[in-house]
Amino acid sequence: MEVAIEKPLHKIRRFRKQSFEAAQRYPGYDATRDLDDYDDSLPTFKGKTLIQLIAEKSNGEQATSVLDIGCGAGNAILGIAESFPSVDVSGISGTDLRGLLKPPIRTKTQNLDYRIGDIQKTANIFWDKKFDLIVSVYAFIYLGDKPNAIRQCYKLLKPDGIMLIPEALDITQEEADKLQRFWSEMEIETEIGCNPEDKSLGLKYFNIAIKKNPEIEKLPMPFTYNAIPYNGVVLRQYEVKL
Ligand SMILES: C[S@@+](CC[C@H](N)C(=O)[O-])C[C@H]1O[C@@H](n2cnc3c(N)ncnc32)[C@H](O)[C@@H]1O
């Protein structure tokens, strides 16, 4: 199915730059947030939490890999590496925040692949890897172009890989339902649920979990958006275009 998507390129570039600059300020960031905190904060898929999904995926013959988008100091990826030594663990952060954790993670000896760059270009930054699980906690909230970041994550999933992303979209319940139906008609399994606790900035945030359909390489993202200035940072409010 072909979907028309509005794509004003100059605006997208400006938003990327603004959101990247905004991401350099993280009020109240707790560098000690760990794997158990992630397990509590992330959406589940078919009732399974992140830890259960890693355990399930890493039980098979194939090597398992996990990516944390906006991994901060890296405490959660450290937790995954320690609890599941056979899993290949990666993280991406806008700035190098490793020094905030005492002692800091040691990317060489602890076998953690920590890369620095813009989440909105994750697919380029991890051009050499694909993942069974992709997660993100308190990072999407900073992004100007969330649909683009979701699209990048989907691209990086292995066949049947799953991404769990809270605060992924600023849409209404009705739009979330439409979106879920739209993806399910394409046999892309998703779970979209409202996060009732996060209504800061007057926006509703919908958590999303998506499983990659191996037949569909590029996730259709039927969105338009409105730009809203907030405290000097321009936010986007999305509208599902179906
Ligand atoms: C508040 S910290 C959260 C860290 C960790 N996920 C946690 O929950 O403890 C925000 C993280 O998102 C990253 N981030 C936000 N926007 C980003 C962007 N556009 N590109 C890269 N990283 C970004 C920051 O660099 C940082 O690592």
The ligand as a Tripos MOL2 file, in Angstrom:
@<TRIPOS>MOLECULE
LIG
   27    29     1     0     0
SMALL
NO_CHARGES

@<TRIPOS>ATOM
      1 C1         17.8860   11.3360   29.9510 C.3       1 LIG1
      2 S1         19.1260   10.3680   29.1500 S.3       1 LIG1
      3 C2         18.3970    8.7660   29.3370 C.3       1 LIG1
      4 C3         19.4480    7.7070   29.4390 C.3       1 LIG1
      5 C4         18.9410    6.2950   29.6540 C.3       1 LIG1
      6 N1         18.1620    5.8250   28.5350 N.3       1 LIG1
      7 C5         18.1310    6.1990   30.9020 C.2       1 LIG1
      8 O1         16.9000    6.1020   30.8230 O.co2     1 LIG1
      9 O2         18.7020    6.2080   31.9850 O.co2     1 LIG1
     10 C6         18.8200   10.7850   27.4450 C.3       1 LIG1
     11 C7         19.6790   10.0080   26.4750 C.3       1 LIG1
     12 O3         19.1560   10.1950   25.1590 O.3       1 LIG1
     13 C8         20.1830   10.6600   24.3230 C.3       1 LIG1
     14 N2         19.6030   11.4760   23.2690 N.ar      1 LIG1
     15 C9         18.5330   12.2910   23.2890 C.ar      1 LIG1
     16 N3         18.3270   12.8400   22.0790 N.ar      1 LIG1
     17 C10        19.2790   12.3500   21.2830 C.ar      1 LIG1
     18 C11        19.6090   12.5100   19.9220 C.ar      1 LIG1
     19 N4         18.9090   13.2880   19.1020 N.pl3     1 LIG1
     20 N5         20.6590   11.8110   19.4560 N.ar      1 LIG1
     21 C12        21.3740   10.9890   20.2630 C.ar      1 LIG1
     22 N6         21.1150   10.7860   21.5490 N.ar      1 LIG1
     23 C13        20.0940   11.4690   22.0410 C.ar      1 LIG1
     24 C14        21.1190   11.4080   25.2020 C.3       1 LIG1
     25 O4         22.3960   11.5550   24.6090 O.3       1 LIG1
     26 C15        21.1200   10.4950   26.4250 C.3       1 LIG1
     27 O5         22.0040    9.4220   26.2160 O.3       1 LIG1
@<TRIPOS>BOND
     1     1     2 1
     2     2     3 1
     3     2    10 1
     4     3     4 1
     5     4     5 1
     6     5     6 1
     7     5     7 1
     8     7     8 2
     9     7     9 1
    10    10    11 1
    11    11    12 1
    12    11    26 1
    13    12    13 1
    14    13    14 1
    15    13    24 1
    16    14    15 ar
    17    14    23 ar
    18    15    16 ar
    19    16    17 ar
    20    17    18 ar
    21    17    23 ar
    22    18    19 1
    23    18    20 ar
    24    20    21 ar
    25    21    22 ar
    26    22    23 ar
    27    24    25 1
    28    24    26 1
    29    26    27 1
@<TRIPOS>SUBSTRUCTURE
     1 LIG1         1 GROUP 0 **** ****
